Amino acid sequence: MDNMLSFGLDKIGFVLAAVAYLFFFGLLLTTKVTNLPKYLLLALSFTSFCWAVFYSWSSALPFTSLSSHVIEITKNGMLLLFLFAALSQASNTLSQFIRQPHVYGLLICLISWGVISSSSLLSASNMFTGNLAICILQLALLEALYRRSGEAKWQYKPLVLALTITTLYDFALLAESALFGRIDDQIWFARGFVYSAMLPLMIIAVRRIKAWGINVYISRDIVLQSSLVLGAGVYLCLLAITGFYIRYFGGNWSNLIQATFIILGIAILIFLILSGTLRRKLKVFIEKHFFANKFDYREKWLRLTRSLQKIDITGPEDHYKSLLQAWLNSISYSRGAIIRFKGNDIVTLALQQRHELNSDEQQLIAAYQQFFSSRNWLVDLTDNTDPFVRSVIADKVLDIQLIIPIHTKGALWGVCVMNAPAVNKLRLNWELRDFLSLVSEQISSQLLLMQASQTLSENAQFIAFSRMSAFVVHDLKNVKAQIDLILKNATKHRNNPEFIDDSFSTLAAMQQRLQNMLSQLTNKRADQQTDSLVSVGRLVQDVIDNRCAVKKPVPSLVIEQDCTVFIDKDRFGSVLYHLIDNAQHATEADGAVAVTVTESQGQLQLRITDTGCGMTESFIQNRLFKAFDSTKGNAGMGIGAHDALHFVEQQGGQLSVNSVPGQGTTFTLLLPLKSAVSLAAQQEKVIQGT
């Protein structure tokens, strides 16, 4: 009976190996690639199939008959050829491969060894020792293959592991046979099981190794069912072993305990196999770790990033529609909408190839908001196993398949709904769910950026209007100073016709200035500059006489060399007034303020010197040109020096300050003359049409 059982187990192992290698051979035939590794892998799998079939039908042990000699040497020879091919270039043809000296020599050696070993010239121990040398050569080639794989070790690891285990098994079998001169039956019986158990690693390796280009496809459902059967088999084995030990140590109650344990164990197994949750989790695990992804995530992510980069969030176009288009393109869908929640209201921000939401769709979105306000859950309305879908989809007219939430700042901001023709629809599995969740996070970040940009734009408009208003108020002070000067001189010169004419001219200029300021405020834009040729000496004299003469000390003007610049006269005059007025405020009435105009190295050089209180270096660096920082209290706006520096830099000039506390300050203004004159000449040519 023991011999029959042993014989039966031996045949079962080789039958399993034959079925496994035939299955592997069929998988390889389905691939379209044509290269040397595939051809030799086909030959190895077919040879292994024949080897397993031979021992499943024959009772002969290896190397005990001529046929066993031939089948063993053929199988070992094909493995050696395959390993040599794996170490060679995959682009080699079969004829090029065979003509290589080491391959040609290997074939001669194998044929010679087959003739010698099948004859009666060698003893059994010597014959086993010779085949043991073939195993050693196989192990050496496997070591070389793994070492030369470099960064691709992860790809070759299952292949090397599977072949190394089977070769080491043959090595142990042949080593003991060489020692005792015969095959050990117990070790031999497990040979078929070992080979069939290592074949899944071969399949995984063939899928991983990119250099061979062999893309073996295995159905996910087949892998799932096979995994369940394998897991059930392992579970039953553990159950049987545990039952044996219960019976062995259980005493009088052993049979009862064993029967109860086995029945309960089988019931648990049936429950687990029929569990939908377990099957789903196992299927997701298998798809994540043993199958290629549905998407090329690198390409998809680059395409999404480029689409988002093209959106100009500062422009006036519809940004939400661009976002929706990028979102739909990420999974090749055609129809969709972006919807925002504002309290209990549903606002449609963008539509793509679809109509506005109908009443059924609005009810669906409202139900989604109620169900998933605090959860980040994607819904596929074609999934009838989803409780939410079963509860809300009945008898509704919907142009929606996917509902994707948009979360910002931890709250449900809105949703994106998508749909596509039936042929293009994707099933919302774990992979699509993870991908869309990542895309949703990226889109949410873009939405936050758009909202922040809009807020900044609005704030910038308010800041610009406030800044413009501050300059207008500052100009109003200039107008007031001119009015004060007219009123001060009116009592003394009211009967002087020249004074009256000058006053009317000044009032007309002030009226034009006020009109310009009102226009700025009304149109919310800065005053347009009107450049003209200006005599700097005459402009400074006009500023002193009409704006600065009312306050002491009255500035003195020294014109060493007058200069003409092409500039906005009103703006330049305001800048000069601010600088001279600041010097007057910093100087006691018995002090002195002097303005010097000259030319230096092709530049206008204008110096404003006072004998006032002076400024520290820290004040000049940190506060002097800072907007809205004034030392005059409520009497000043703190923008005079800031405006002067900004204007001078606009003209391509420089404004420097040299000050000593307690002694006084000198402002030096430098403006280029050549560029100004040439620009004026160009303007005149344009006007004259030359």
C-alpha positions, 0 to 999 in steps of 0.5 A: 500500500505504501508503495502504491501511495508513493507511486501515485504521489510521484505521478501526480507531481509530474502531471501537475508539472506537465499541466503547468508547463503546457499552460506556460507554453500556451501563454508564450504563444499568445505574445507577438514579440519575436526574439531569441529569448522568447524562442528559447523560452518556448523550447525550454517550456516545451522540453520541460512539458515533454520531460514531465509527461515522460515521467508521469507515464513511465516508471523509469528513474532518471538516467536508468534508460536510454530514453531517460538519458535523452530527455534529461540531457535535452532539458538541461541543454535547453536550460543552458542555451536559454541562460546563454541567450539571456546573457547575450543580446536579445536582438541576436537571431537564432543562427547568430546565437548558435554560431557563437563559439561557446554555444557551438562548443556547448552543443558538441559537449552535450551531444558527446556527454549524451552518447558517453553517459547512455553507454555502459562505459561509465559507472553509475556514480561517474554518470551522476557526477558528470550530470552534477557538473552540468548543474554546477554550470547552470548555477554559475550562469544563473549567478552571472545573470543576476550579477549582470542584471545591474539596476534590473535585479528586481526584474530578474530576481523571480527568474533566477530564484525559480531556476536556482531552486530547481537546479539546487534540487537536482544538485542535491538529488544527483549529489546523493545519487553519486555518493550511493550510486543510485537514485533516492526514491523519497527525494525523486518523488517530490521533483515534479511538485518542486518544478510545478511550484516554481513555475509562477515565479517564471511567469512573473519574471517574464512579465517583469523583464522589459528587455525581452519584450514578452508581455504575458497576459493573465486574466485578473479573474483567473488569478483571483480564483487561483489565489483563492484555491491556493489559499484554501489548499494551504488553509486545509493543510494547516487545518489537517495538521492542527487536527492531527495534533489535536487527536494526538494530544487530545486523550479521550476527547480527541475524536470529538474535539478534532471533529468539532475543530475541522467542521468549524474550520471548514465553515470558516473557510466557506464563509471567507470564500463566499465573502464579497469584502474578502474577494474585493480586497484580494482582487485589489491586492492582486491588481496592485502588485501583479498587474500593469496599471491601466494608465501611464501615470507619468504621461497623464500627470505631465499632460494634466500639469501642462494643461493647468500651466496654460491657464492664465489665472490673471486673464479675463477668460473662463478659468473654470471651463479650462479646468473642466477641460483638463479634468475630462481629458485626464481620463478621456471623457467628453461631458461634464460640469463643475458645480459649487455649493454655496450654502444650500444653493447649487451653482454651475460654474462650467459646462462641457458638451452638456446642458444645464442640470435638470431637476433630477440631477439637482436632487442627486447633487443635493443628496450627495452633498448631504450624504458626503459633506464630510467624506471624500468619496467618489461615486459611480452611478453605474455601480449598483452595489453602492448603497448611495446609488441604489437609494437615489438613482431610481426613476431619474433622468441623469446625464452623469456617471461619475461624481467627484468631490472637490474639497478646499480647506477641509470642507466640501467646496463642490463636485465635478460630474462626468459622463462619456459614451458607453464605449468610453466609460471606465469602471470606477475600480481602485486604480481609477479612484486613486487617480481621480482622487489625486487629480481632484487634489491638484484641481482643488489646489488650482481652485484655491490659487484662482480664488487667492489670485482673484482676492489679491487682484481685488485688493491690488485694485483697492491699493492702487486706488488708495495710492492714487487718492493719496497722490491726489491729496498730496497734489491738493496740498500744492494747489492749496499752497498756490491759493495761499500765496495768491491770498497773501499777495492779494492785499498788497498787489490787488491793484497791480494789473500784472499781479491780477493777470498772473493770478488768473494764469495761476488759477487756470493752471490750478483749474486744469490740475484739479480737472486732471485729478478728478479725471484720475479718480473718476476713471480709476487710472493714473494721469497720463504723462505729457512730455515736452521740452522744459528749461530746468532753471526756469521751472525751478524758478517758477516753483520757488516763486509760485509755491515755495515763497510763502514759507521761510526760509525762501529758497535761493536759486543758482543756475551754473548751467541751465539744461533742457530736458524732455519730461512731464513738466507738471510731474517734474514740477511737483517732484521739485516742490516736494523736495524743496518743501521738505528742505524748508520744513527741516530748516529754521526760518533763519537758515538757508535752502539753496537750489543749484542747476548745472550739467555734469558729464551729459547729465542734469545735476540738480542739488537741493541743499539746506542747513536744517536738522539733518538725518541719520544714515539709518533714517535714510536707509529705512524710512526716508523713501518709504511710502506713507511714513512722515515726520510731519505728523498730520501735516504730511502724507509721507509720499513726497520723497517716495514719489520723487525717487520713483519718478527719477528712476522712471526717467533713468536717473538717480536720486542720492542723499547726503546728510549730517545730523545737526548740519543739513542735507543735500539731495542730488538729482541726476537726469540724462540729457542725451536720451531726453533731447534725442527723444524730443527730436524724434517726437518733433519728426513724427509731428512734422511727418518727416 
